[in-house]
Amino acid sequence: MATNETLKNQVATKQKNEVANGKKPTTINDYLDQMAPAMAQALPKHMNVERLTRMATTVIRTTPQLKEADVSSLLGAVMQSAQLGLEPGPMGHCYLLPFRNNKKGITEVQFIIGYKGMIDLARRSGHIQSIYAHAVYENDEFEYELGLHSDLKHKPAESDRGEFRGAYAVAHFKDGGYQFEYMSKTDIEKRRARSKSGKSNYSPWATDYEEMAKKTVVRHMWKYLPISIEMQQNVAADEGTGRNIKDVTQEEDNFVDMPEFVADVPAEGESTDESN
């Protein structure tokens, strides 16, 4: 992964060249294009910057509140998805969630890792043979036991499974060991209540509750998994604002030229009226 200084210097150089040539970014698309070299350096090998930019643009276009958000916060969240190699969008790897910061009087963007994103990150460690999570409902046959001989058994009901009861995650390590965690609905709801994303109508908690419940228990298990310190630190930025991602915004003057507002993201094939 490229160093913070390298990323900032490359974007700063591109910015100076564009200003010198009379080109200043006016739309979010312009800013994403300006960030492309830095994102390309941050991305893991399995992703390319063109796809990430396209996915981010689609999410921004279909979520009007993102277009009105603080630009540095939005771009910071996109950069965080690049650094983790997760795609924002319908696949559920990660989400860009707008929320109102009443203290600052602005809309900021919260970066949220989805369940599939957490699973993907865990598998990249190279030490995990398999990892999965499942929701438990009241009509399922489910029991678990902790102690010297911990055990977990789950047989889902075939028809009416009843109300959501909780979720569990299991990781099998390549050395033959394993780890599992179970969280009740009460425990999951406590964590949701502490999260800004849990209170938003645009949150995946509102649209994909089961997926977020499974992600919550995977994250609860995270500290017991054989995952690098770097990855642990990156995931710690989950559910934080892009503005708080120090890799990107600790020296905003060296990053991108931020206006107080930014023009709308044009639809594909649509021209941009820079007079607005």
N, C-alpha and C positions, 0 to 999 in steps of 0.2 A: 504494500500500500504506500502511495506517495506520501512524503512528509507534509505537514501543514505548511511549512515555509515554501516548499516547491509548488504546492497548489495555489497559494496566494500570489506568488511571484508570477506564475504563468498567466493567471487571470488578470493581474495588474498590468502586465506587459500588453496583453490583448486589448485591455481597456484603453491604455495610453495610445496605442496604434490607431484604434477606432476614433478616438477623440481628435487625434492629429489629422486624420483623413476626413474629418467633418461628419463622422458617423456616431451618433449617440443612441443608445437603446431607448425605444419608446414603448415597446410592448413586452409582455412577459416572454413571448417567443424570442425577442431580441436578447433578453437577459439569459434565457436558457442557451441560446447560441453562444453568447459570450462566455458562459460557464463550461461549454462543451469540452475544451481541452483539459480543464481541471477534473471534470467528471470522468473523462477517458482515463486519466491516470489513476483515479481512485477505484474504478470498476475492477472487479475480479475478471478472470479470463473468460468465464462462461457468459458474460454479458457484453453488449456493445452500446456505445453512447447514443447512437441513432435510435435504437429501440427504446432506451430509457427516456430520451427526450420526447419521443412520440407518445409513450405511455403517460408521462407527466403532463404533457400538453392536453391529452384527452381528458385526464382527471380534472385539470383546471378548467377546461372548457365546459365540462358537464356539472361543475360545482360552482355556481355564481359567487358564493361567498369567498372562494379562494382568490378570485380576481380582485376582490376588494381588500384582501389581507395585506398586512405589512410585507413589503417585497423581500426584505432581508430575511424575515422569518420563513417565507415561502421557499425562497431559494436555498436557505439553510436546510429545510426539511428534504428538499429534492437531493441536495448533496449528501445528506445522511443516508438516503436510500441508495445512492451510488456507492458510498463507502461500504455499506453492508451487502451490496449486490442484490437488493430486493426491489422488485417491480411494484410501483403503486398501481392500483387498478382492480379490476374485477376478480383477479386470481386470488386476492386475499393475502398476498405476501406482506404488504404494508399499506398504510393509509395516510393521507394528508388531510387532517381534520381542522377546519376553521373553528375558532372559538373567540368570543369577545373578551378582551382584557379590559374590564371596566376601570381599573386603576389607571391604565395608560390611555384609555379612550380609543383603542385601536383593535382591529381583528388580527390575531396571530394564528400561525399554523402549527399544529401539534403533530409530530411524527409518531405513528403508532405501528408497531410490528404486529402482524396478524399471526394466527395459529400456524398457517403454512410457512410463513417466514421463520418462525421460531424453530420449526421442525427442520427446515432447510439449513439454517445456521448450525444447528446441533449436528447434523449429518456431516457437515464440512469439516468437523474436527478430525475425522479419520479414525476415531477411537470408538465410535458407536456403530454397532451392527444394525440395530433397528430402534426406532423411537416412534411412539404413537400415543394418542390420547382418545378417550371415549367419554361420552356423556352417559350418566346413569339416571334412569327414570324410576318412579315409585313402584311400577309393576314388574320391573326387572328382578331377576334373582341375582343379588349382589351381596358379597361379604368380603371383608378384608381383616387381616390380623397383623398387628405389629409385634415386635419383640425379637427374640433370638431366631425364631423361625417365621419370619413374616410371610404372608401369603395373600393373594387376591384372586377372587373368582367372580366372574360376571357372565350371566346368561341373559341377553336382552329378551324382553317379551316379544312375541311374534306379531301381535296386533296392537291393541291399545296399550301403550307403555306408560300412560299416566303423566303426572307432572314431573318436571325436571327436579332431580334430587341432588345432583352433584356431578363431579367429573374426576377422572384419574388419568395419569400419564405413566407410561412405562418406557424405560430405556434399557436395552440389552447391549452390553459392552463386548467388544471383540475379544477381550481376555476371559470371557465367560461370566463376568459379574452382571448385576442388573440393579436398577433403582426404580422404585415406583412411589408415587405420591397420590393421595386422594384428598379432595377438598369438597366439603359440603356446599350446598347452595348458600347457606348463611355465610360461610367464610368467603365464598366468591363474591357475594353481594357486598361484604365489607370492603373488599379491595376495589370493587367497582365504585363504591361511594367515595373512596379516597382519590379517584382518578377524575381529572377534568373531562376526559372523553366519555365517562359514564353518564354525564349530565347533558350531553348534546344530542339534539335530534338527528344530527348527521353522523353520529357515532356508529361504528360497527356493532356496539352494544345494542343499538336500537334495531339494526337490520340483520345481524348475524350473532345473536346472543350465544348460541351453543359453541360457535367457533371461538368467540372471545373467552368463554368459560374454559374451554380446553386450553387456549393459549395461557390463561391465568395460571392453571395448574402446572403447565410445562415450565413457565417462568419460575414458579415456586420451587420446582425441582432443579432449576438451572444451576444453582450453586453447588450441587452434588455431581455435576457432569464433568467429564474430562475435556474441558474446553479451555482454549488459550486465554491468558489474561487480557490480551488485546481485544478478543471477541467479547469477553465479559464486560470490559469497559465500554465497548461500542454499544452493546445491548442496554447498558445502563442509561443511555440517552433515550430509550424507548419512552414514549408518552411525555417527551419534553418538547419545547418549542424550538424551531430552527434557529431562532435568535439566540438561544442558549447554547448552541453547539459551537464550542470555542474553536474547533478546527476551522470553521467557516467565517465566523463573524467577530472574532476578538479584535481584529483591526479592520473595520469595515471600509476605511478609506483605501485600503490596499486590496479590497475585494472587488466590489462593483459600485458604480455611481448610483446611489439609491435616491429616487425621487420620492415625494410625499404620496404620489399616486402613480399608477401605471395604467396604460391603455388596455382595453379589452383584448383577450386572445382571439384573433380572427379565426373564423372557420376555415377549413381547408379550401384553398382556391379563392378566398375572399381577400380583397385588398384592404390595407390599413389606412385610415384617414388620420394622418398625424396632426391635423389641425385641431382635433379634439383632445 
